[in-house]
């Protein structure tokens, strides 16, 4: 299947799943008693307390309170940012109190929207690394038998970075770029990836159209490739680098990256199909 279509379908599938689960949370919050909402001293945002909201009182409670409170925080920010006039009749005071009644009214506006609108109000699947998971799957499915593709954590323990031409365990300055994944021998764990006979380190991007966030992603790609150049210049070893770029906007500009890549034997940029073909060729 075309990589762009496969990722697009995966994103849409997740968006529908998000709407189904989010809508249940919205309905649950809108049915809470006003007294179930608490606000810590000095805070402008409400949350729900496990002392007030538990499975005994609310048998339909199917989500961790952390998830409920994340939705409450998001709704409060939305009201304060864009809906003050609707709820207060004036917008002179940005920090007017947002009561539980106002929160529930706002949520009920969400619930009253038609399906084609609600699908855009639910949790955005593009922020859940769906494209990265699908890109890793596409690589693993087509690799030669003895190799597989694994994700590094994006932050914290186990995350990896390219910084001044070195592979690092800690995030450095603005030059530092995340390494998203590694293609290594199947018998190894991602934690000991350096033991693989050959190592392919990648950055994963799905850029469908231009925009502020997308332009920033493209700068990340350029930065990753430049860091890869520095690594390959300093070290003649078994480590290869690739930028796996899907989405029409990225595909239309991938050829421009040939001017950035200095070592085309160990560094590559292309869509998912092209990347796996290049990796398999270099494994042999």
ABEGO torsion letter per residue (X at the ends): XBAAAAAAAAAAAAAAAAAAAAAAAAAAAAABBAAABBBBBGBABBBBBAAABBAAABAABABBAAAAAAAAAAAAAAAAAAAAAAAAGBAABAABBBBAAAAAAAAAAAAABBAAAAAAABBBAAAAGAAAAAAAAAAAAABBAABBBBBBBABEBGBBBBBGGBBBABBBBAABBBBABBBBBAABBAAAAAABABBBBBBBBBBABBEAAAAAAAAAAAAAAAAAAAAAAABBBABBBBBBBBEAAAAAAAAAAAAABABAAABBBBBAAAAAAAAAAAAX
